[in-house]
């Protein structure tokens, strides 16, 4: 067990030096990035967060998702046996193509999933070009 604890301490040190900030206690929501002919869709799993604690912005070729999950207050009638879900602030930066129409971007949040729609500019929409096979 001692070797495992030492290994974790070394890994934390590597992450801290690489990212330039405290890594321990940070978490990032998992995302799916999909593309249709009309838009790019970003889905982020962010359960147990209030709308007011979410901030989504588009800046250049990045979509920035920030938020904060509050730690549950322990009630006197129950005791926590295990905690695996992270609490605290997060920031997820998702690179997106510059060909998105930033004036028409919109987001929705329901059932713990943030869905951001990034409509494409007309010139960036996928086109199907049929090919003749000889």
Secondary structure, DSSP 4 states (H G I P E B T S, - for coil): -HHHHHHHHHHHHHHHHHHSS--TT-----EEEEE-SSEEEEEEE-TT--GGGEEEEEETTEEEEEEEEPPPPPPTT---S---S--EEEEEEEE--TTB-GGG-EEEEETTEEEEEEEBPGGGS---------
